[in-house]
Amino acid sequence: MDANLTPEPINSYQTPAIRHLAWLCQAPQLMRSPITFDPTQYLPSNYSEILKDWDQKPEAAPPLLSDPPQRKLGFYFERLYQVLLEDLLGWPILLKNQQIKSARRTIGELDFVVHNRTDDRIEHHEIAIKFYLGVPESNGPTLWYGPNASDRLDLKTSRLLEQQSRRTQLPETIELLLESDITGPLTPRIFMPGYLFYPDNPQARTPDYVPDRHLRGRWMYILDAKTLDTSHWAVLNKPHWIGTWLQSEPPDAEHTLDALERVENKAAPQLFAVMREDRQTGNWLETDRVFVVPEAWPLRP
């Protein structure tokens, strides 16, 4: 892609799936590595025009974009990534979600094996979309937990680099690839966009391996959130954690208060978008995002 090309603002697209795909094309990643995959190095210079055409004429868009979005964010993210590879980059997908077995036992899975036509090589892509909340430790580094606290950024990064991206080196995988006439070695690539959410106080430390331009949000405990004016907040549910949110109607303050009550009563974190009105269009646009968590978080019940 032309490095001087300025992409269309994500909120210029009216179709949610197109906005999500546009975000995926541009989003910075949560880890820095020589094998990180950057779509902007390969996207055609007119990709914004392609997205705009799909937005205005849904019948011309790839069928995967018209399917109802799945609430399981990982599956929906995979679907968007497939459109990026096949329909924007024009790279054939040779294998997708291919299980690796040893003695009838599943020992892993390959997310995508693709033919990078630009560089004319076969690549193995491992992908994830992640949202982590930083919890400063009194005598150690900040730990970055997923909302349900069962996942951590340092553990996921290590697993991607040391296990998942190396699966094509396993004898079982080499045999599996040969069955599909794919010979190695394959070039490993990792794609992991997402957000880091910072507490207001104390200061959380960003890991050295996270790029400076990563996407940021805030997090707070429910009792702190209940002291604020949240009338301009909007509840964000999956799959709309992807991209930036916009809506034509003003935020529903009662809906937000109900969601805050659920956080307190059901002990489940909830993501919100902080909204402001765009005077030119009349739409309400996301300016920040906030995770609100139960008082006991990150302890799991």
N, C-alpha and C positions, 0 to 999 in steps of 0.2 A: 504494500500500500504506500502511496505517496506520503512521506513523512510530514509534508506541509499541508496535507489535506485536513480540514477541520470537519469532523463528523457532525451530523445533525444532532441537535439536543435530543436526549432520550425522550423528554416529555412532548416532543413534537409529533410523536406517533400516537394515534388514538387507540389502536388495538393492543390490549395488554400483552399478548404473546410477542408482538413485534417489539414493544418496549423492552420486554425481558430479553429478547434476542439481541437487540441493540446494546443493552447493558452488558451482556455476556461478551460481545465483540470488543468492548472498550475497557472492561473492568480491570483494575490492577489486581495483582495476586497477593496472597498472604505469605508467600515464601520466595526467597531469592536462591536460585540454583542454576547451574549451567544447563540443566535439562528442562527448565521451565519453558512452557510453550506460550508464545505471545502471538495471538491471532493477527494483531495489527501489522506484523511483519509480512503477512501473506494475503490479507484481504484485498480484493480488487479496489481500485481507486473510486469506482462508482458504487460501492456497496451501499452507501446511504441512499442512493437513488433506487437501488433494488428494493431496499426495505420500504421506502416511501411508496413504491409501486405496489408492493404486497399489502401495505396498509390501506391504500385507496381502493385496491381491487383484490379482495380476499380470495376470489376464485383463482387468481393467478399465483397465490402463495402456495408453498409446499403443504400437502395435506396434513402433515404432522402439526402445523401451526393452527389448524382449525379444529383439531381434536380438543375436547374439554380438558382444561388443565388438571393435572393430578394433584391431590393434596400431599402426596408423598413427594417432598421437594427433590430428593435425589433422582427419582424416576423422571420427573418433569425436566430437570436440569439436563439429564442425559438426552432427552428428546430434543431440546434446544441445541445441544452440542452436535447432535447428528445433523441437524439442519445446517449449522455452521460449516461442518466438514463437507457435506455432500452438495448443498445448494448454494453456498456462498463461495467456498474455496474450490469446489469441483473435485474433491478428493474421494475416490472410492473407499468405502468401508469394507474391509475384507473379513473381519470378525468383530462381533459385538457381544459383550457379556458372555464370553466363552469360558465355561468352567474347565478347570484343570483337575484331572483325576489321577490318583495313584492307588492301585489296588482297590478300585471301586469307591474310594474315599475322595471327596472334593478337598483339594489342598489350596485352592485359590481360584481367581477369575481374572481374565483379561478384559478391561473395560472396552477399549477400541484398538483394533489393528487396522491401520489405514495406509493407503499409498499416497504419500506426499508427492504430488505431481510436480510441484514447483522445484523441489530439490531432487526429484526422482529417487526416492528411497522409501522403504517400508518402515513405518513408525509404530510404536506401541504407546498409546496414550492412556494414562491413568488420571481420572478427573474426580473432583469433589468441589462442592460449594459449602462454605463453612462460615459460622458465626460464633465468635468467641468473646467471652466477657472476662476482663482482667481482674484478678483478685490479688492485690499486693500481700506478700507474706512478710511478717515482721523481721524474720532473720533469713531471708532468702529471696530468690527471684519472684517476679509476678507469675502466677499460674493463670493460664488462659483456658477457661472452661466453656464447653458448649452449654446451651440453655438448660439441658437436662442434667448437666454435670457428669455425664458418663463418658465424655469425650474431652480431650485436651489437645491444644495446638501443638505442644512439643511432641506428644506421643504420635499424633497423626502425621506430622512432618517427618519424624523418624521412620514411621511405617512406610510412608510413600517413597522415601529415598532409599531405604535399606531393604525393603521387602517387595512392595507392590511393583515398583518400576523395574525390578530385577527378575521378575517372574519368567521372562522369556529365556532366561539362562538355565532354567531347570530342565533336566533331561525329559521329564514328562511333557513340558511345554514344547520343547524342540520337536518331539515326536508328534504332538498335536498339530503343530504348524506344518510339518511335512505332509500330514494327511490332507491339508488344504493347499499343497504346493507352495508353501511360503518358506523360504530359506533365509537364514539369518546371516549375520547378526542384525537384529532390529534396533532402531534408534529409540531409546526411551524418552518420553516426554511427560511432563506433569502439568496439569492445569488446575489451579485451586484459587479461584476468586472468592471474595466474601468480605466480611466486616470484622473489625475489632471494636468492641464496646468498652469505653473507659469509665471508671468510676469518677465522680466529681471530687472525691477526697477519700483516702490519700492518693497520691500520684502513682499510676501503674507504669511499669517499665515495659517498653516495646522490645521484643526479642531482636537480637542483631540480625537474624536471617529474614526479618520481615521488611519489605521495601518501605522507604519513607512515605511514598505516595499512596499507601494502602487506604482503603475506605474506613471511615471512623463513625462511631455512634457513641452513645452514653448509656450507662445503666445505673439504676438506683433501687433501693429497697422500697417495698410497698408503703411503709409508713412515711417515708420522705415524699413519695409521689403524691400521697393523699393530702399533703400540705400545700400543693401547687395548684395553680389555675390550669387545668387540663382541658379547658373548653375548646382549644384549638388543636387537640390531639385527635388522631384517627387510629382505629384499631387495624393492625396489619396482620392478616392471616396468610398462611401459605396458600398458593405459590407466590403471593405478592411480597414476600421477603426479597424477591429478586427485583432489581431495578429500583427506580424511584417512583413513589406513588403520586398519582394525581386523581382528583375527583371534581365533578362539576358542582356538587352541592356542598354547603358549609359542613364542617365536622359536626357529628352528632354527639353532643356533650353527654347525654344520658347513656349512649352506647359505650362511651369511654369509661364512665363511672361504673357501669355494669361489669366491664372487663376488669377494672381494678378490683372490684369486689371478688371476682373469680380468682384473681391472683392471691388474694388474702385468704379466701375460704378453701380453695382447692390446691393451694401451694404449687401452682404451675406458673412459670415465667410467661410474660406476654410482651410482644413487640408492638410499639406504637410509632406512628409518624407524626412529627410536629409540622403543622401545616400553616401556610399563609396564602392569602388571596392574591392572585395575579390580576391587577386592575385592568390590564389590557384585554385578557381573554375571559375573565370571570371565573376561571378554574382555580381550584385550591391545589397548591403544589407542596410537596415535601421539602422541608429545609433542614431537617435533622431527624434522627431516629433514636428511640429510647427503649431499652429493655427494662421492664419493671419485674423484680423478682421477690419471692417470699422472704420473710425475715431470716429464715433458717438456711436459705440458699448460701453456698453450694452443697450443703449436706443433703443427701438423698433420703427420702422417707423409707 
